[in-house]
Amino acid sequence: MQKFLQKHFHVLKTTKNHWLRKTIGVLLVIGGLLGFLPVLGYWMLPLGLALLAIDFPIARRLHRRLIVWWEKQRRRFFRERTAATARRSPQRSDKPRR
C-alpha cells in the first residue's frame, strides 16, 4: 500500500496537469481540516500542503512550518516519555532478593 501511495504521489508531483494537482491538494487540505470526522484524518493536511507547495509559495511556507512544528512536538513527546519511564522504574540492584 505504501509503494502504491508513493508512486501516485510522485506522479502527481511531476505531472504537467497542474489543475489536477491543485484540486487534489485543496481537497486534501479541506479533508485534513475535517479530520475529527471518522473517515477523514489529520494526515490529509500535510499531504495536501505538500501538493500545493509545488505551485504556491505560501503553501510551501505553511508546509515547511508544519513539518518543523511536527518534528519539535515529536522530539518533545519522546523526551518526556523517556524521562517519565526513567523516573517510574527504580534502579535494580544486582543483589538477589531473599
C-alpha positions, 0 to 999 in steps of 0.5 A: 500500500505504501509503494502504491501511495508513493508512486501516485504521489510522485506522479502527481508531483511531476505531472504537467496537469497542474489543475489536477494537482491543485484540486487534489491538494485543496481537497486534501487540505479541506479533508485534513481540516475535517479530520475529527470526522471518522473517515477523514484524518489529520494526515490529509493536511500535510499531504495536501500542503505538500501538493500545493507547495509545488505551485504556491509559495505560501503553501510551501511556507505553511508546509515547511512550518508544519513539518518543523512544528511536527518534528519539535512536538515529536522530539518533545513527546519522546523526551518526556516519555523517556524521562517519565519511564526513567523516573517510574522504574527504580534502579535494580540492584544486582543483589538477589532478593531473599 
